[in-house]
Amino acid sequence: MLVSPDGEILYVNKAFEGLLGYKFAELKGKTCALFECSDCAQARANGLAQFCSLFKKGSWRRKECVFQRKDGESVHLLKSADVIRDEKGEIVVGVETLVDLSQVVAGKKVIDNLRQQLNSTAGFKKFIGNSRIMRRVFDMATSAAHSDAHVLILGESGTGKELMAAAIHEISDRADGPFIKVNCASLNDNLLESELFGHVKGAFTGADGSRVGRFEAANGGSIFLDEIGDIPMTTQTKLLRVLQEKEIEKVGDHRPIKIDARIITATNKDLSRLIAENLFREDLFYRIGVIPIIIPPLRDRSNDIPLLAENFIKRLKKRSKKKKVEGISTEVLETLIQYRWPGNIRELMNAIEYAFALCPGGMIGPQHLPAHFQGQALAVPAAIKQNGNIMEKDQRQQLIEALENSDWNRSRAAEILGVSRVTVWKRMKKYGVQENPR
C-alpha cells in the first residue's frame, strides 16, 4: 500500500485487495484510518498529528498490528514500512507491506487455550482429555463409579485402561477401601489361581505356608483384573462362581470365604470373537460387562494430543529442573496430531520423553522427535510404520529384532513395537524367545 503523509490511500495491489476485501477503486482517495489499524490508533492517542507514526519514525520493521477488513472482521498482520523522500528530503509517500498472521495467531490461541485447559479440570482424575468423545467416556465412568455394578473397560493397548479403573475406584463409595491390581496375562494358570484366591499350606509344591489371595485382599474395595481375555477356561469357571456367590475357595481348601469386592476388568481383545471360538465363557462376559466402557484409541481423539503433550512436558520439567525446555513448536504439534499412534498414549509419552531428552532447551522442534516422525528409516527394520500398521515380518522375527536393537531391554523393545511391556513378555513366552544369551 502507498499512502500520503496525510493518510490518503494512493495505491494498493491485488494481494492487499484479497487480504482486506476491498477493491482499489473503493479505497482510492480515502484515508488509511478506514482500516482502524491498532498501531495507528495508538499513535493518535499519544498525540501524533499524522495518521501513521511511520511519518515520524521513517521506517518500521516487522511490527504486529490489527486491521479491520471490509466485512468487519479483524485480521492480524505483520507490517513493515518505509518513507520515500524527494530531492529536498521531504516525505512524499509511505510504502507499507503486510503479511497475514491470522494462522499464527490462531495457533497461539489454540496453545493458550490448551494451557488454560491444562490448568483446569480437563480430564477425569489423572486421565487427561477434553475432546467430545472423552467427555462422554468420563460421563459414563462417573455414572459407573457411583454404582456397584461390575465394569468392563475395553480399549487398545496403551489407551489407559488401568488409569481409568483407578479413577473409577477413587470416586466410588469404595474409595477408602483397597484397590488391588492383577495382570492376568503375566501369570501362568496355577500361579493365577493362587494369586486370585490364595492357597493353603501344602496346596502344591513350594506352598510352604498359607497365602491371602487378591480377592480377599480387596475386601471392602475394588479388584482390577487386567487382560481378562487371557485367563484360561478353568479359571473363568471359578471366577464366575465368585461373581455369582460372592465367595472364594483357596487353592487346596474347600472352605468358602465370603468376599465383598467390586470387580473391574479390562482387555484389549475382542471378547465376542473369543466367545465364538469357545475361548471365553459367554455367561462370564455378561457378568463382568454390566457396564462396558470403551476407551477410544489416541488416533480417534487427536484433539487431546496437544493437551497430553503439554502435560507430559510439564511432568518432565518437574523431574529435570535443570532442563530449560519451554514447550513444543506448532510444527511438532501438527506432526503429532497427524501420526496414527499404534501404541496410543504410552507411545506418545515415550515420544515426548525422547524429544525432551534430545532438546537442549527452548522449544522442542521436529529434529528432536524419534526418527520415524522425521521420515527417516528406523534402526529396527520391523518397527512401526507411520500409518500404524504392523510390519511385514512375522511377529517372532520382529520381536527378536526389537530386543536385539534395544540391548534386550523389554521396555525399549515395547516402545519400538508400539506395544506394552507385558505384551513383549507374552510374545517372548509364546515364541520361546529366551533372555539375552550373552
C-alpha positions as CSV (number, residue, x, y, z in Angstrom):
1,M,0.0,0.0,0.0
2,L,1.1,3.5,-0.8
3,V,-0.2,6.3,1.5
4,S,0.4,10.0,1.6
5,P,1.6,11.9,4.7
6,D,-2.0,13.0,5.4
7,G,-3.2,9.4,5.2
8,E,-4.7,9.3,1.7
9,I,-4.5,5.9,0.1
10,L,-2.7,6.2,-3.2
11,Y,-2.4,2.6,-4.3
12,V,-2.9,-1.0,-3.2
13,N,-2.0,-4.2,-5.1
14,K,-4.1,-7.3,-5.7
15,A,-2.7,-9.1,-2.7
16,F,-3.8,-6.2,-0.5
17,E,-7.3,-6.3,-2.0
18,G,-7.6,-10.1,-1.3
19,L,-6.3,-9.7,2.3
20,L,-8.7,-6.9,3.3
21,G,-11.6,-7.5,1.0
22,Y,-11.6,-4.0,-0.7
23,K,-11.1,-3.1,-4.3
24,F,-8.6,-0.3,-5.1
25,A,-11.5,1.7,-6.6
26,E,-13.2,1.7,-3.2
27,L,-10.1,2.9,-1.4
28,K,-8.7,5.5,-3.8
29,G,-8.8,8.9,-2.2
30,K,-9.9,7.7,1.2
31,T,-7.7,7.7,4.3
32,C,-6.0,4.7,5.8
33,A,-7.9,5.4,9.0
34,L,-10.6,3.3,7.3
35,F,-8.7,0.1,8.4
36,E,-8.7,1.1,12.0
37,C,-5.1,0.0,12.4
38,S,-4.4,-0.7,16.1
39,D,-0.9,0.8,15.9
40,C,-2.0,4.0,14.2
41,A,-4.9,4.4,16.7
42,Q,-2.3,4.2,19.5
43,A,-0.1,6.8,17.8
44,R,-3.0,9.2,17.5
45,A,-3.9,8.5,21.1
46,N,-0.4,9.6,22.0
47,G,-0.9,13.0,20.3
48,L,0.8,12.4,16.9
49,A,-0.7,14.6,14.2
50,Q,-0.1,12.1,11.4
51,F,-2.3,9.3,10.6
52,C,0.6,7.0,11.0
53,S,3.7,7.1,13.2
54,L,5.7,6.0,10.2
55,F,6.0,9.6,9.1
56,K,7.6,10.5,12.3
57,K,10.0,7.5,12.6
58,G,10.7,7.0,8.9
59,S,10.5,3.2,8.9
60,W,9.1,0.1,10.6
61,R,10.3,-3.4,10.7
62,R,8.1,-6.5,11.4
63,K,5.5,-4.7,13.6
64,E,2.4,-6.6,14.6
65,C,-0.9,-4.8,14.3
66,V,-4.6,-5.5,13.7
67,F,-6.5,-4.1,10.6
68,Q,-10.3,-4.2,10.1
69,R,-11.4,-5.9,6.9
70,K,-14.3,-4.7,4.8
71,D,-16.6,-7.4,6.3
72,G,-15.8,-6.1,9.8
73,E,-13.6,-9.0,10.8
74,S,-10.2,-8.2,12.4
75,V,-7.0,-9.5,10.7
76,H,-3.6,-9.8,12.4
77,L,-0.8,-8.5,10.3
78,L,3.0,-8.2,10.4
79,K,3.7,-4.7,8.9
80,S,7.0,-3.3,7.6
81,A,7.2,0.2,6.1
82,D,9.5,2.9,4.7
83,V,9.1,6.5,3.5
84,I,10.1,7.9,0.1
85,R,11.6,11.4,0.1
86,D,12.0,13.9,-2.8
87,E,15.2,15.8,-3.7
88,K,14.7,18.3,-0.8
89,G,14.3,15.5,1.7
90,E,10.6,16.0,2.1
91,I,8.5,12.9,2.6
92,V,6.4,12.1,-0.4
93,V,4.8,8.8,0.3
94,G,4.8,5.9,2.7
95,V,5.2,2.3,1.4
96,E,3.8,-0.5,3.6
97,T,4.0,-4.2,3.1
98,L,1.7,-6.5,5.1
99,V,1.9,-10.2,5.9
100,D,-1.1,-12.1,7.2
101,L,-0.5,-13.5,10.7
102,S,-4.0,-15.0,11.1
103,Q,-2.9,-18.6,11.2
104,V,0.0,-17.9,13.5
105,V,-2.3,-16.0,15.9
106,A,-4.9,-18.8,15.7
107,G,-2.2,-21.3,16.6
108,K,-1.1,-19.3,19.6
109,K,-4.7,-19.1,20.7
110,V,-5.1,-22.8,20.5
111,I,-2.0,-23.4,22.6
112,D,-3.1,-20.7,25.1
113,N,-6.5,-22.4,25.4
114,L,-4.9,-25.7,25.9
115,R,-2.7,-24.4,28.6
116,Q,-5.7,-22.9,30.3
117,Q,-7.5,-26.3,30.0
118,L,-4.4,-28.0,31.4
119,N,-4.6,-25.8,34.5
120,S,-8.3,-26.6,34.8
121,T,-10.1,-29.8,35.2
122,A,-9.6,-31.1,31.6
123,G,-10.0,-34.7,32.4
124,F,-11.1,-37.4,34.8
125,K,-8.9,-37.7,37.9
126,K,-5.4,-38.4,36.3
127,F,-6.9,-39.3,33.0
128,I,-6.4,-36.3,30.6
129,G,-8.7,-35.3,27.8
130,N,-11.1,-32.6,26.8
131,S,-12.4,-33.9,23.4
132,R,-16.1,-34.6,23.0
133,I,-15.6,-38.4,22.8
134,M,-13.6,-38.4,26.0
135,R,-16.1,-36.3,27.8
136,R,-18.7,-38.9,27.0
137,V,-16.3,-41.6,28.4
138,F,-15.8,-39.6,31.6
139,D,-19.6,-39.2,32.0
140,M,-20.0,-43.0,31.6
141,A,-17.2,-43.6,34.1
142,T,-18.6,-41.2,36.6
143,S,-22.0,-43.0,36.4
144,A,-20.3,-46.4,36.7
145,A,-18.3,-45.2,39.8
146,H,-21.4,-44.3,41.7
147,S,-22.9,-47.8,41.0
148,D,-21.6,-51.0,42.5
149,A,-22.1,-52.9,39.2
150,H,-19.1,-54.6,37.6
151,V,-17.3,-52.6,34.9
152,L,-15.6,-53.9,31.8
153,I,-13.1,-51.5,30.2
154,L,-12.3,-52.1,26.6
155,G,-9.5,-50.5,24.5
156,E,-6.3,-51.0,22.6
157,S,-3.0,-51.5,24.4
158,G,-1.7,-48.2,25.8
159,T,-5.0,-46.3,25.9
160,G,-5.0,-46.1,29.7
161,K,-7.4,-48.8,30.9
162,E,-5.6,-49.2,34.3
163,L,-5.7,-45.5,34.8
164,M,-9.4,-45.5,34.1
165,A,-10.0,-48.3,36.5
166,A,-8.1,-46.5,39.3
167,A,-10.1,-43.3,38.6
168,I,-13.4,-45.2,38.9
169,H,-12.3,-46.7,42.2
170,E,-11.2,-43.3,43.6
171,I,-14.6,-41.6,43.1
172,S,-16.6,-44.6,44.2
173,D,-18.1,-45.3,47.6
174,R,-15.3,-47.8,48.0
175,A,-12.5,-45.2,47.7
176,D,-11.5,-45.7,51.3
177,G,-11.0,-49.4,50.6
178,P,-8.1,-51.1,48.9
179,F,-7.6,-51.1,45.1
180,I,-5.9,-54.4,44.1
181,K,-4.5,-54.9,40.6
182,V,-3.8,-58.2,38.9
183,N,-2.4,-58.6,35.4
184,C,-3.9,-61.9,34.3
185,A,-1.6,-62.2,31.3
186,S,1.6,-62.2,33.3
187,L,0.9,-65.3,35.3
188,N,0.6,-69.0,34.3
189,D,-2.6,-70.9,35.2
190,N,-1.5,-72.3,38.6
191,L,0.0,-69.0,39.7
192,L,-3.0,-67.0,38.6
193,E,-5.4,-69.1,40.7
194,S,-3.1,-68.8,43.7
195,E,-2.8,-65.0,43.2
196,L,-6.6,-64.5,42.8
197,F,-7.9,-66.9,45.5
198,G,-4.9,-67.6,47.7
199,H,-3.7,-71.0,48.9
200,V,-3.2,-73.1,52.0
201,K,0.0,-74.7,53.2
202,G,0.8,-77.8,51.2
203,A,-1.6,-77.0,48.4
204,F,1.2,-77.5,45.8
205,T,4.9,-78.0,45.7
206,G,6.5,-74.9,47.2
207,A,3.5,-73.8,49.2
208,D,5.3,-73.7,52.5
209,G,2.6,-71.5,54.1
210,S,-0.9,-70.1,53.5
211,R,-1.4,-67.1,51.4
212,V,-4.1,-64.4,51.2
213,G,-5.4,-64.1,47.6
214,R,-6.1,-60.8,45.8
215,F,-9.8,-61.1,46.1
216,E,-9.6,-61.5,49.9
217,A,-7.1,-58.5,50.0
218,A,-9.6,-56.4,48.0
219,N,-12.4,-56.9,50.6
220,G,-14.3,-53.7,51.0
221,G,-12.7,-52.1,48.0
222,S,-12.1,-52.9,44.3
223,I,-10.1,-55.5,42.4
224,F,-8.9,-54.7,38.9
225,L,-8.4,-57.8,36.6
226,D,-6.4,-56.5,33.6
227,E,-6.1,-58.6,30.4
228,I,-9.2,-60.6,31.4
229,G,-9.3,-62.1,27.9
230,D,-6.2,-64.1,28.7
231,I,-7.4,-66.1,31.6
232,P,-7.8,-69.9,31.0
233,M,-11.3,-71.5,30.9
234,T,-10.7,-73.3,34.3
235,T,-10.1,-70.0,36.0
236,Q,-13.0,-68.4,34.2
237,T,-15.3,-71.0,35.7
238,K,-14.0,-70.3,39.2
239,L,-14.3,-66.5,38.6
240,L,-17.9,-67.0,37.5
241,R,-18.6,-68.6,40.9
242,V,-17.0,-65.7,42.7
243,L,-19.3,-63.3,40.8
244,Q,-22.4,-65.4,41.5
245,E,-21.8,-66.5,45.1
246,K,-19.6,-63.7,46.3
247,E,-17.2,-66.2,47.9
248,I,-13.9,-67.8,47.1
249,E,-12.1,-71.0,47.9
250,K,-8.4,-71.0,48.4
251,V,-6.3,-73.4,46.3
252,G,-6.1,-76.7,48.3
253,D,-9.0,-75.8,50.5
254,H,-12.8,-76.3,50.2
255,R,-14.0,-73.9,52.8
256,P,-15.7,-70.9,51.3
257,I,-14.7,-67.3,52.2
258,K,-17.1,-64.5,51.8
259,I,-15.7,-61.5,49.9
260,D,-17.1,-58.0,49.2
261,A,-15.1,-56.5,46.3
262,R,-16.2,-54.6,43.3
263,I,-14.8,-56.2,40.2
264,I,-13.3,-54.0,37.4
265,T,-11.9,-55.8,34.3
266,A,-10.2,-54.7,31.2
267,T,-9.0,-56.2,27.9
268,N,-7.7,-55.2,24.5
269,K,-9.1,-58.4,22.9
270,D,-12.3,-58.9,21.1
271,L,-14.3,-60.9,23.6
272,S,-17.1,-61.6,21.2
273,R,-14.6,-63.4,18.9
274,L,-13.2,-65.3,21.8
275,I,-16.7,-66.4,22.8
276,A,-17.4,-67.6,19.2
277,E,-14.1,-69.6,19.3
278,N,-15.1,-71.1,22.7
279,L,-12.2,-69.4,24.4
280,F,-14.2,-67.2,26.7
281,R,-17.4,-68.0,28.6
282,E,-20.4,-66.1,27.4
283,D,-22.0,-66.1,30.8
284,L,-18.9,-64.7,32.4
285,F,-18.8,-62.0,29.7
286,Y,-22.3,-60.8,30.7
287,R,-21.4,-60.9,34.4
288,I,-18.3,-58.8,34.1
289,G,-19.6,-56.4,31.4
290,V,-22.6,-55.0,33.2
291,I,-21.2,-51.5,32.5
292,P,-18.9,-51.5,29.5
293,I,-16.6,-48.5,29.0
294,I,-14.8,-48.2,25.6
295,I,-11.7,-46.0,25.7
296,P,-11.0,-44.8,22.1
297,P,-7.6,-45.1,20.6
298,L,-5.5,-41.9,20.5
299,R,-5.9,-41.5,16.7
300,D,-9.7,-41.1,17.3
301,R,-9.2,-38.3,19.9
302,S,-6.4,-36.3,18.2
303,N,-7.7,-33.1,19.6
304,D,-6.4,-34.2,23.0
305,I,-2.8,-34.7,21.8
306,P,-1.6,-31.1,22.4
307,L,-3.1,-31.2,25.9
308,L,-1.5,-34.6,26.6
309,A,1.8,-33.4,25.2
310,E,1.8,-30.3,27.4
311,N,1.0,-32.3,30.4
312,F,3.8,-34.8,29.8
313,I,6.3,-32.0,29.3
314,K,5.2,-30.4,32.5
315,R,5.9,-33.6,34.4
316,L,9.3,-34.0,32.8
317,K,10.2,-30.4,33.7
318,K,9.4,-31.2,37.3
319,R,11.7,-34.2,37.2
320,S,14.5,-32.4,35.3
321,K,14.6,-29.0,36.8
322,K,17.9,-28.1,35.1
323,K,16.4,-28.7,31.6
324,K,15.1,-25.4,30.2
325,V,12.6,-26.8,27.7
326,E,9.8,-24.3,27.2
327,G,7.4,-26.4,25.2
328,I,6.7,-27.8,21.7
329,S,6.5,-25.9,18.4
330,T,3.4,-25.7,16.3
331,E,5.1,-27.8,13.6
332,V,5.7,-30.6,16.1
333,L,2.1,-30.4,17.3
334,E,0.9,-30.8,13.8
335,T,3.1,-33.8,13.3
336,L,1.9,-35.4,16.5
337,I,-1.7,-34.9,15.5
338,Q,-1.2,-36.4,12.0
339,Y,0.5,-39.5,13.4
340,R,-1.6,-42.7,13.8
341,W,-0.2,-43.8,17.3
342,P,-0.4,-47.6,17.2
343,G,1.0,-47.6,20.7
344,N,-1.6,-44.9,21.8
345,I,-0.8,-42.8,24.9
346,R,2.1,-44.9,26.0
347,E,3.8,-44.3,22.7
348,L,3.1,-40.6,22.9
349,M,4.7,-40.5,26.3
350,N,7.8,-42.2,25.0
351,A,8.0,-39.9,22.0
352,I,7.7,-36.8,24.2
353,E,10.3,-38.1,26.7
354,Y,12.7,-38.9,23.8
355,A,12.2,-35.4,22.4
356,F,12.6,-33.8,25.8
357,A,15.9,-35.7,26.3
358,L,17.3,-34.5,22.9
359,C,16.1,-30.9,23.1
360,P,18.9,-28.8,24.7
361,G,16.5,-26.0,25.6
362,G,13.8,-23.7,24.2
363,M,11.1,-25.2,22.1
364,I,11.0,-28.9,21.0
365,G,11.3,-29.0,17.2
366,P,10.8,-31.7,14.6
367,Q,14.5,-32.6,14.7
368,H,14.1,-33.7,18.3
369,L,11.4,-36.3,17.6
370,P,12.2,-40.0,17.1
371,A,13.4,-40.9,13.6
372,H,10.2,-42.3,12.2
373,F,8.5,-38.9,12.7
374,Q,11.1,-37.3,10.5
375,G,10.5,-39.6,7.6
376,Q,13.8,-41.5,8.3
377,A,14.3,-45.2,8.4
378,L,14.3,-46.6,11.9
379,A,17.2,-48.6,13.3
380,V,14.9,-51.5,13.7
381,P,13.6,-52.7,10.3
382,A,10.5,-54.2,11.8
383,A,9.4,-51.2,13.8
384,I,6.1,-49.3,13.4
385,K,5.1,-47.7,10.2
386,Q,3.7,-44.2,10.3
387,N,0.3,-45.4,9.2
388,G,0.1,-47.5,12.3
389,N,0.2,-51.0,10.7
390,I,2.4,-53.8,11.8
391,M,5.5,-54.7,9.7
392,E,5.7,-57.4,7.1
393,K,7.9,-59.7,9.1
394,D,6.4,-62.3,11.3
395,Q,6.0,-61.4,15.0
396,R,8.7,-63.7,16.3
397,Q,11.4,-62.2,14.0
398,Q,10.1,-58.7,14.7
399,L,10.3,-59.4,18.4
400,I,13.9,-60.7,18.2
401,E,15.0,-57.7,16.2
402,A,13.4,-55.2,18.6
403,L,15.0,-56.9,21.6
404,E,18.4,-57.0,19.9
405,N,18.2,-53.4,18.9
406,S,17.2,-52.4,22.4
407,D,20.0,-54.4,24.0
408,W,17.3,-56.8,25.3
409,N,15.6,-54.0,27.3
410,R,11.9,-55.0,27.3
411,S,10.6,-51.5,27.9
412,R,12.6,-50.1,25.0
413,A,11.6,-53.1,22.8
414,A,7.9,-52.4,23.7
415,E,8.4,-48.7,22.7
416,I,9.8,-49.8,19.3
417,L,7.0,-52.2,18.7
418,G,4.3,-49.9,19.9
419,V,3.0,-52.4,22.5
420,S,3.1,-52.8,26.3
421,R,5.9,-54.3,28.2
422,V,3.6,-57.1,29.2
423,T,2.9,-57.8,25.5
424,V,6.6,-58.2,24.9
425,W,6.9,-60.6,27.8
426,K,3.9,-62.6,26.5
427,R,5.4,-62.8,22.9
428,M,8.7,-64.0,24.3
429,K,6.9,-66.7,26.1
430,K,4.7,-67.6,23.2
431,Y,7.6,-67.9,20.7
432,G,10.1,-69.4,23.0
433,V,12.4,-66.4,22.9
434,Q,14.9,-66.6,25.8
435,E,16.6,-63.8,27.6
436,N,19.7,-62.2,26.1
437,P,22.1,-65.2,25.7
438,R,25.2,-63.1,26.2
